[in-house]
Amino acid sequence: MQSVTSFLCFDNGIADSKVRRNLEICGVAIVVVTFLILELNAVYKGGAQGQDFYYHRQLTLEMAQHPLSPSPGYHVDPPLYYGVAAVVLQLFGPNWTRAMGVVNVLFNVCALILLYANATLMIKGQLLRLGLLCLVAFLPAFTITSAVICPDALTPIWILAGLYSAGRILWCNRGYTLTLIVCTAMAALSILSKFTAICLIPIFPLSTALFVWCGVISLRQAIVSALIFLGVTGGLGLFLLLQDRHSIASQLTIPHRTLPLRNALFLRSADVELFRAPSHWNLLPSFSHQYRYSYPALLCLGTFTDVLDFFQDKTGTQPYLLGALVGKRSSFHHRLMEVALAGGVVWFAAMLISLPIFVARSLMNVVGRKSRNDLFYIIVALTASAWLGFIVSLLPVVVGAYTAGYWLPRLITPAIVLFLLLFFAGLDRIRSSRLVSCCVSALAIVQSAIHILFLWM
């Protein structure tokens, strides 16, 4: 047990008893095993076949048939995910979709463990750490993305691994070379998984500058690190951009009716209609004619409900709908989603209000006191904001911002996970008593239990 806790950097000043540590590890194991059971059940019952399934299947087939010279259509997305899927296809044949769903789930089990490892660096309260892990594990946006065949399933693990490596050098004062290698490799893997990850390229040199300011590394180390990182990730990003330039240009052709910027940033009066927890398929007609709803409200809807009905009963339903294999939600599941959305609005509003204040205070501590603790919070905030900001910046210029699903939370899953991590870290810093930790963790468990009920297929 000591070796495990040492690896997770438990000994960073957190004075937990051995019994409490063991209980915490048991709690983590329960969450992870429950997550695994929920996901494997969904994969077995067709939950891995979701949005744009036939598109992703076609790219997998192309990769399997022509791994070194794929067809022109292949370059719409980076190759890593489809390379993994092609290997799974070769190994499992007709059963490859379920096998690939299992691979997705295993990747995200590792992502949850890495999330917990990051939480041990940022959150002292054990109950808050467990509450965070529970809420993220069973958050519909994370749970569904973790199983559905899509490149988004691979993005959280790379981001969390890179951040944990950066955190270790702050708290454990070791591993500069290893941190550089890991962060560069994780950023490269992120770009190879999802082109959105190019937004991470400017974050690293900015972070190294803050490392120098706080005395973590020397100026020479920072310059060398930035040059190596930019050389690898910048070169890779440019290569993929040139390969995909024609499809990117077609995606960014400004349509006649674009999404207004106010919809992307601010709430609208029609957003109250979303409290009824409608599915994407019910909203689709309104998406085609007008932009009634705001992006923040739709994002909240997609984060706390099964908005695409991928984890609903798929027996006896229409198997194909606009490129997706869609289930049919029961009236009971729909009522549960309404309750979950009501609770989700509270979480969403609390984060919207508290996170800017928490990040601003952390930035002041970094600038004024050169605080290493706050430096890590700022790095996490920069990473999450860059990922979210990249997607939001595209909304007003892409073709079909709503109809094509650019509002869906799967596109910003890493940002959602990191913002929740920051939110719980902020609660940990301002908690006045153990009662606060107990209440927040209890709310997270109740919210998660509701999610499990309507996500169980």
Steps between C-alpha positions, in 0.01 A plus 500: 500500500783736577640463149159579350450811712855613428441466127185710524695755701277464807792609715483862380414641840156337532487351850259212445508197728578160354145380570348796321731449206394137472133596523552761230665247271203269559265783408693564181488129415121493550451796266728357233345150514147643485602713203648194331182295553277780372713550190544133414126447527445791262761372254344152501156649425612722213598815688833524317320570172408865519534828319640476146560130556493413130743780425746377764453142383586603144818674610597193703447274197710733285780495755487121524513458122752775422694582818785679321306667219144567615239650271459879485195487725708358781679826572188662642621381842846419643606136464570370852152392601426335167836323512409348837152413369651337191718276716195403706311429176776268380507315833128462568339506156119535507501567875738793470244766600448350843872437538576862406241615752685301767830661392340843535377412847842374613664820378254702707542283808863609480381858449297478823803372690705788361225744599519367853878528494469867401240549772746378764729785395229767511242391761577422863154381599453129440122529475529772239742288298258208503206730421685637199591154372143377542344801327736485201483121460120499468455834330307413181734710286799298625332161535354496149811645334707233677320219317380635165723429201643845433846666534373711792527190719881527498540869584464509883776251577775691316406834658482362853829311463680813382360710785591241762855495370514880529356484849761255623784736416326770707429291809770234488784720364625237260473369148558806280619293202227241548239776527616651171487162326158410642340838431632506143392142436153554651445815297609320182265208577218748564555665161516159332168414668309824452601805298347724769812427706703750296362751750745349752805613304517856642416382854834326555733799438269717710514243779880479482518878533294474819729218619796735461317778683429271796857364506409146403738481204773724361462729200730276297289194579187689405639607161625151416169345610292745298708450186478120522128505574417750226720316251324169555138609549513799266650289223245227554211746506621670182535165324144399589370843407656477153363150455151611598494853358224439246254342744576768761432772243165342416407480869583867554314636200275759660136410429224747423367481855773468761465444872482845668788564736257580782362144473849360541575703813180601677173344613171564319140516617407185306752298704236433767335261252799270538401419860268241345817307402417456129713271288718623217258342256210708636709815478627434148208667314553825689875478435434494126308828492613722783736531795253512789733368767837603634811286485551504882146371558531228236837403643344460845223287348748275322727469803237382749263295279523234231403762245567273200334193656802281431478323838127433473322181398587420138278193460215545257595858411600660174862382468625786287434871541718761330812287531437394861363191672242651731306341786158587637483649849221385730276746681674404827843574356371827361375609843837405648674713239281796594601458865867456403489813285352701788790390718742557216387860466598555864846350441536698176401830661725443801797435270417799281502733800785357707762395245586851370546619859712199595720525189545878546615450860737225395648722232555776754680252728720386212593855402536637851615206712635264232282226647564155353162368612321778316728457200364152440143631526582761235649237267187286534281805438700600191473150356124477556437853374706444185305186411161663565602826335610322183155342455309816592705703251390261223127519572431826315688392185438128449227360278210375716626593847198332659375259233848349455540453876778750575317582825525147635710458818702210357704761311614661825508200734855579623395858581193382694711259707765763574248769595340257746846424640559873550157548654558232764851637563345841562247351741784326680681829555199685639342219703431615855415163648480130425124546469548693175706218350241245608213698349672562166612138471150376591348722229752364248409142595125567474545669162711207381242247622232671290732489199567128548126426511428647156830393343456132586387334177 
